[in-house]
Structures are given as structure tokens and as C-alpha cells.
């Protein structure tokens, strides 16, 4: 049976509300206190299957050399789509309720299945490059309306190409990593000169990202029709943003220090094959893109997304927004094709973010910039009196995402981050 078959059951009990049924099997990198070496694992319910242990036991052999006893997934990803899929099928078989090999080997099962609460999660990939796109029409329209003419919110190029910029790979961090409030140059509207200060308009951005699964040659573009075969999987991503630093620095070359201080991703990578049952059509594109960006068929995914905030010294969280990936105007294949059309090469482990994902309703906006309309309409939290226009020190942000099928959900888990004070008080 195909690993996506809805009727599949694991011998490991999995709560119906879990993000990690046997139909998902996302990959990650973990360690434990008793076994600190980093290695690959797959999430199944409230457990992590140790793939390095399975590899040593001869249950998995994706390559002639071990690939799962590594501190990242890059070597496994580099083996290509056929190996990704066959390995996922082997793991699915090992975990099936009607397959005895792992189920009935008590010693192996005890050593290879780790309770998830004991797993320390790490960055799943060595991030070789990082690109952030700007592909939500609703988000781009909101920002353009806020800072330019609402009647001409989208810049002339936006409907013709996936706008993006090259970000900083070194500051991509795994979920749970604290985020230090950045400092930099800020130009207050009442001042003639910039000042050096801590960011006062710190924001989150609700995004997803895809992981490139193949190396290309410098000068060779990737066809939009081949691009999906080069994508290993997706993660959740929070592209933290210093709005006041960005407002001063972004002309004429775009974001720099306002974005480089931290980008958080979820620890589990959901393979594209697991997302196939949730494939949907994206928005209709007008005007029709140029030939190198034209696609037919369904190239988006029905992924429900949300953001919660929990202030410091509070046990109560507030849902800030609910939205869905399916509203993204530019697809992942179009993003990758455009990224490489100039001849730019990509590498295994390149991370390509969607850009802020916003919907059409105010409660579906994927940033506080939009939710508070740049501070003009502060958001009241669930206690009835605390408000947020932008993030305060101690705030914890949690992004979640999942596809909801008829018989199971295929989730990404979460990506969290706590805001820590700037190093210097101003």
C-alpha cells in the first residue's frame, strides 16, 4: 500500500488529533541527554523513530554509506527523489500494524523508538542558502496600501514575477531558540537624523519554506515543470522582522539588518509526497505569466496556518490569526524557476521561504504590521486589556500548520520563539 493510504494504521497508538500519523512521517534531526550525538529521526505520534538505529540494524539502507548518523539531513536529501520515496515507503512498512519486523522485536523497538518529550530537536538541514519571497497578494496589497497609494498598492512588477531577496543563512535557527531584540539605525518621523536604538517595532511573519533537494550547475535554469521534483519538503518559518529598522534601510536595495538577526524554522520537514493528498489549485493569475512561469494543474496546498502569542508572566495565549497556504499567488515551482532563470545555481539544503502568508479577512493577516495596521489599531489579547501593536520582550510566538484530511491530519508541529531584551538599554 502507498504510504499515503488513509486506512493505514501503525502499531504505535497515534491520537487522531496528532500532527504525525503514519501517513505523514516527517524527517528531523534529534539527540537525547543520554545519547548526545545528532542523528536523523521520523516523527510518529508521540515518538521519534531513530533512523540511525534502523540503519545500523539493516532495516534501512538508502545508500551504500550511512546517511542517518549525521548532524543534518543533507546527505540523505542529496540521494534524490526516488530514494526519498522508497525510504519513506520502507519506514511506513516498518511502522505498520500488520508488519512484524519492528513491532515484534522488543529489544530493537525499545532502542529505536524514543519518546518525543525526550528528544532534543536541532536544525534539520545545513542551510546552504536562504531566500525569502513576497508571494502573498493579500500581504503585498496590505503593505502597499499602508505605505503607498491604496489604489496602486502593488508595484508594477508584482503580478509578473515572484519578488524575493537573498537572506542570511547563518541566522536560521530551530524552533525554541530565543530571539534577541535587534538594535540598529532608526529614523523617527520627528527627527532629521537617524538614531541608534533597540527596535521598537519588532514583528513576526507567518511563512512556510521549502527545502531544495538537488544541486544544479551554474548557468542552467530549472524549468517550472521540473521544479517540484527538486523539492524535498516543507517547514514552518517565522521571518522575524524589525519594521522600524527596515523602513530606514530598505531603500534602494531592500531589507538587510531588519531581517538578518533571526529566522526560525520548525524541526520537522514534511515531505512533498506526504502533502500530495492536499494539493489544490492556487489563485488564478492575471495577467498570464511569461512562458517560463506558466503552469497548468494544481500547484498549491491546503495547509491551515495559525499564530498564537503568550505574553511574559502569563499562562494564557491568544490566537492572533488563522490563514491558509492555498491563497499564495506564486507557487513553489514558480519561485524556484524564477530564482534560477538567470542561471543562478541552487544546492541541497537551500531554504526558500514563501513570504508572509495573509488572507482576505483582518483575522487572517500574517503579521502584526497588518493586524495592528502599523500600530493604528492595537490588538487586544484574550485577557481583555493587554494590547499589542508590535512584540514586547518576553512574548512567545507559536506558529502551527496542518493539512486536514478526511481520516487524518498531516501536520508540521510548531515553531516557537521567545523575545529577549536587547543587549543594551536605550
C-alpha positions in Angstrom: 0.0 0.0 0.0 1.1 3.6 -0.7 2.3 5.4 2.5 -0.5 8.0 2.0 -3.3 5.4 2.2 -5.8 6.8 4.7 -6.6 3.4 6.1 -3.0 2.6 7.2 -2.5 2.1 10.9 0.6 2.0 13.0 1.3 -0.5 15.8 2.2 2.7 17.7 -1.0 4.3 19.1 -1.5 7.7 17.4 -4.1 10.2 18.7 -6.4 11.3 15.8 -5.5 14.9 16.6 -1.8 14.2 16.2 0.2 16.0 13.5 2.2 12.9 13.0 0.2 9.9 11.9 1.7 7.1 9.8 0.6 9.0 6.6 2.9 11.9 7.4 6.4 10.6 8.7 8.3 13.9 8.7 12.1 13.9 9.0 14.1 15.7 11.6 17.4 15.8 13.5 17.5 15.0 17.2 19.6 14.0 20.2 18.9 12.9 23.8 20.6 13.6 27.1 21.8 10.0 27.2 22.8 9.9 23.6 24.0 13.4 22.6 25.1 12.5 19.0 22.9 14.2 16.5 21.1 11.8 14.1 18.0 11.6 11.9 14.6 10.6 13.1 11.0 10.4 11.9 8.0 11.5 14.0 5.2 9.0 14.6 2.6 10.1 17.1 4.4 10.9 20.4 7.5 9.0 19.4 10.6 9.5 17.3 11.9 6.6 15.2 15.7 6.6 15.3 16.7 6.2 11.7 20.4 5.8 12.5 19.5 2.8 14.7 17.3 1.3 12.0 20.2 1.8 9.5 22.6 0.0 11.8 20.2 -2.8 12.2 19.9 -3.2 8.5 16.2 -2.2 8.3 17.0 0.8 6.1 19.8 1.2 3.5 19.1 4.2 1.3 22.8 4.4 0.4 26.0 2.2 0.5 27.2 4.6 3.2 25.4 5.5 6.4 23.4 8.8 5.9 21.2 8.9 9.1 24.0 9.1 11.7 24.7 12.7 10.6 24.0 16.1 12.2 21.8 17.1 9.3 19.6 15.6 6.5 21.7 16.9 3.6 23.4 13.7 2.7 20.1 11.8 2.6 18.4 14.6 0.7 21.2 14.6 -1.9 20.3 11.0 -2.9 17.3 12.2 -4.8 13.6 11.9 -5.1 13.5 8.1 -5.9 15.4 7.4 -2.7 13.3 9.8 -0.6 10.2 8.0 -1.7 11.5 4.4 -1.4 12.9 5.2 2.1 9.6 6.7 3.2 7.8 3.6 2.0 10.2 1.4 3.9 9.7 3.4 7.1 5.9 3.2 6.6 6.1 -0.6 6.3 8.2 -0.9 9.4 5.7 1.1 11.4 2.5 -0.6 10.1 0.4 -2.6 12.5 0.4 -5.6 10.2 4.2 -5.8 9.8 6.1 -7.8 12.4 9.8 -6.9 11.9 9.9 -3.9 14.2 6.7 -4.5 16.0 7.7 -7.8 17.5 11.4 -7.2 18.1 11.2 -5.9 21.6 14.9 -5.1 22.0 15.1 -3.1 18.7 11.8 -1.4 19.3 12.9 -0.3 22.7 16.2 1.2 21.4 14.8 2.7 18.2 11.7 4.4 19.4 12.3 7.4 21.6 9.6 9.3 23.5 9.2 12.6 21.8 9.5 14.5 25.1 13.0 13.1 25.5 14.1 14.2 22.0 16.1 17.5 21.7 15.4 18.8 18.3 18.1 20.5 16.1 18.1 22.3 12.7 17.1 19.5 10.3 19.4 20.8 7.5 22.6 22.5 7.0 21.2 25.7 5.4 23.4 26.4 2.4 21.4 29.4 1.2 18.3 31.3 2.2 15.9 33.2 0.0 12.7 35.0 1.1 9.9 35.6 -1.4 7.0 38.0 -1.2 4.3 35.9 -2.8 1.0 36.6 -0.9 -1.0 39.1 -2.9 -3.1 40.0 0.2 0.0 40.7 2.2 1.7 42.8 -0.6 -1.6 44.7 -1.1 -1.9 45.5 2.6 1.7 46.7 2.9 1.4 48.7 -0.3 -1.9 50.3 0.9 -0.3 51.1 4.2 2.8 52.9 2.9 1.9 53.9 -0.6 -1.3 54.7 -2.6 -4.0 52.1 -1.8 -5.3 52.4 -5.4 -1.8 51.3 -6.6 -0.8 49.1 -3.7 1.1 46.5 -5.9 4.2 47.7 -7.6 4.2 47.2 -11.4 6.4 44.0 -11.3 4.5 42.1 -8.6 1.9 40.4 -10.9 4.7 39.4 -13.4 7.3 37.7 -11.2 7.8 36.2 -7.7 9.5 39.1 -5.9 12.3 37.9 -3.4 15.6 38.7 -1.9 18.6 36.7 -0.7 18.6 36.5 3.1 21.2 35.4 5.7 21.5 31.6 6.1 23.8 31.8 9.2 21.0 33.1 11.4 18.4 30.5 10.6 17.6 28.8 13.9 15.4 25.9 15.1 12.2 26.3 16.9 12.6 27.0 20.6 15.6 29.3 20.1 15.3 32.6 21.9 15.4 35.7 19.7 17.3 38.8 20.8 15.7 42.1 20.1 17.9 43.7 17.5 19.4 47.2 17.6 20.3 49.4 14.6 19.7 52.6 12.8 16.2 54.0 13.1 14.8 57.3 11.6 12.0 58.6 13.8 9.5 60.6 11.8 10.1 63.6 14.1 13.9 63.5 13.7 16.0 64.9 10.9 18.8 62.4 11.6 18.7 58.6 12.3 19.4 57.3 15.8 21.0 54.1 17.1 18.5 52.3 19.2 16.7 49.0 20.0 14.0 48.0 17.6 10.6 49.3 18.8 8.6 47.6 16.1 9.6 44.0 16.3 7.2 41.7 14.4 6.6 38.1 13.3 5.9 36.9 9.8 3.9 33.7 9.3 5.5 31.8 6.5 6.4 28.4 5.2 9.6 27.4 3.4 10.7 24.6 1.0 14.0 22.8 1.0 15.8 22.3 -2.3 16.8 18.7 -2.8 19.3 18.8 -5.7 22.3 20.7 -6.9 22.2 22.5 -10.2 25.0 23.7 -12.4 25.8 27.4 -12.6 24.1 28.8 -15.8 21.5 26.1 -16.0 17.9 27.2 -15.1 15.3 24.9 -13.6 12.1 24.5 -15.7 8.9 25.3 -13.9 7.7 21.8 -15.0 10.7 20.1 -13.3 10.9 22.2 -10.2 8.6 20.2 -7.9 10.7 17.1 -8.4 13.6 19.0 -6.8 11.8 20.0 -3.6 12.4 17.6 -0.7 9.8 19.0 1.7 8.4 22.0 3.7 8.8 23.5 7.1 7.0 26.3 9.0 9.0 29.5 9.2 8.9 32.7 11.2 10.8 35.5 9.5 11.2 37.9 12.4 11.2 41.5 11.2 12.4 44.8 12.7 9.9 47.1 11.0 11.5 50.4 12.1 15.0 49.4 11.1 13.7 48.2 7.7 11.8 51.4 7.0 15.0 53.4 7.1 17.4 51.0 5.5 15.5 49.3 2.7 15.9 52.0 0.0 17.3 51.2 -2.5 18.4 47.6 -2.0 15.8 46.1 0.3 15.9 44.5 3.8 19.2 44.0 5.5 19.7 44.2 9.3 16.0 44.3 9.7 15.8 40.6 8.7 19.3 39.1 9.3 19.1 38.8 13.1 16.9 35.6 13.2 14.7 33.3 11.1 13.1 30.4 13.0 12.0 27.1 11.4 10.1 24.1 12.6 12.2 21.0 13.4 10.2 18.5 11.3 10.3 18.5 7.5 7.1 17.3 5.9 8.0 15.6 2.6 6.2 16.8 -0.5 4.9 13.3 -1.1 3.0 13.4 2.2 1.3 16.6 1.0 0.1 15.2 -2.3 -3.5 14.4 -1.0 -3.9 18.0 0.0 -2.9 19.5 -3.4 -5.3 22.2 -4.6 -5.4 24.9 -7.3 -3.8 28.3 -6.5 -5.3 31.6 -7.3 -5.9 32.4 -10.9 -3.1 34.6 -12.3 -3.8 37.7 -14.2 -2.1 38.8 -16.4 -0.9 35.4 -17.6 2.7 34.9 -16.6 5.5 34.8 -19.1 6.1 31.4 -20.7 8.9 30.3 -18.3 6.5 30.7 -15.3 3.3 29.2 -16.8 1.8 26.2 -15.1 -1.3 24.1 -15.5 -2.9 21.9 -12.9 -2.9 22.2 -9.1 0.2 23.6 -7.6 -0.8 24.8 -4.2 -1.6 23.0 -0.9 -4.5 23.2 1.6 -2.4 24.0 4.7 -4.2 25.7 7.6 -1.9 28.0 9.5 -2.1 29.9 12.7 -0.2 32.1 15.2 -0.6 32.4 18.9 1.1 34.8 21.3 1.7 34.3 25.0 3.0 37.4 26.9 5.6 37.2 29.6 4.4 36.1 33.0 1.2 34.8 31.5 -0.2 31.3 31.1 -2.8 32.4 28.7 -2.2 32.5 24.9 -4.2 34.5 22.3 -4.8 33.4 18.7 -3.6 36.2 16.6 -4.5 34.9 13.2 -5.7 31.9 11.1 -4.9 31.7 7.4 -4.2 29.1 4.7 -1.2 28.5 2.4 -3.6 27.8 -0.6 -4.1 31.6 -1.1 -0.4 32.1 -2.1 -0.3 33.7 -5.5 3.1 32.3 -6.7 3.7 28.6 -6.4 6.9 27.0 -5.1 7.7 25.7 -8.6 7.3 29.3 -10.0 9.6 30.6 -7.2 12.3 28.0 -7.9 12.1 28.5 -11.7 12.3 32.3 -11.4 15.2 32.0 -8.8 17.2 30.1 -11.4 16.2 31.6 -14.7 19.2 33.9 -14.7 21.5 30.9 -14.3 21.8 31.1 -10.5 22.6 27.6 -9.2 21.0 26.1 -6.1 22.3 23.5 -3.7 20.9 20.7 -1.5 19.8 22.4 1.7 18.8 25.8 0.2 15.9 27.2 2.1 13.3 29.2 0.2 10.6 31.0 2.2 7.1 31.9 1.0 7.0 35.4 2.3 4.3 36.4 4.8 1.0 34.5 4.2 -2.1 36.6 4.7 -5.7 36.0 3.8 -8.5 38.4 2.8 -10.0 38.9 6.3 -8.4 41.0 9.1 -8.0 38.0 11.4 -6.1 36.2 8.6 -3.3 38.7 8.3 0.1 37.0 8.9 1.9 39.8 10.7 1.3 42.4 13.5 2.2 45.1 11.0 -1.1 44.2 9.2 -3.1 43.1 12.3 -2.5 46.4 14.0 -2.2 48.4 10.8 1.2 49.7 11.7 0.1 50.4 15.3 -3.0 52.3 14.4 -5.3 49.5 15.6 -3.7 47.7 18.6 -4.7 44.0 19.0 -6.4 43.2 22.3 -5.3 39.9 23.8 -7.6 37.3 25.4 -7.3 38.8 28.9 -9.4 41.7 27.7 -6.9 44.5 28.5 -3.4 43.6 27.3 -2.7 45.0 23.8 0.0 44.6 21.1 0.9 46.7 18.2 4.3 45.0 18.0 6.1 42.4 20.1 7.3 43.0 23.7 10.2 41.4 25.5 9.1 38.1 26.9 6.4 37.4 24.3 6.4 33.9 23.0 5.1 33.3 19.4 4.0 29.9 18.2 3.2 29.2 14.6 1.4 26.0 13.7 0.3 24.4 10.4 -1.5 21.2 9.3 -3.4 19.7 6.5 -6.8 18.3 7.5 -7.8 15.1 5.6 -11.0 13.1 6.0 -9.4 10.4 8.1 -6.2 12.0 9.4 -4.3 15.3 9.7 -0.8 15.8 8.3 0.9 18.5 10.4 4.1 20.4 10.7 4.2 20.6 14.5 5.1 24.1 15.6 7.8 26.8 15.5 8.2 28.9 18.7 10.4 31.7 19.8 10.7 34.0 22.8 11.7 37.6 22.5 14.7 38.5 24.7 15.7 42.1 25.6 18.2 44.0 23.5 21.8 43.7 24.8 22.0 47.4 25.5 19.3 49.5 27.0 18.4 52.7 25.2 
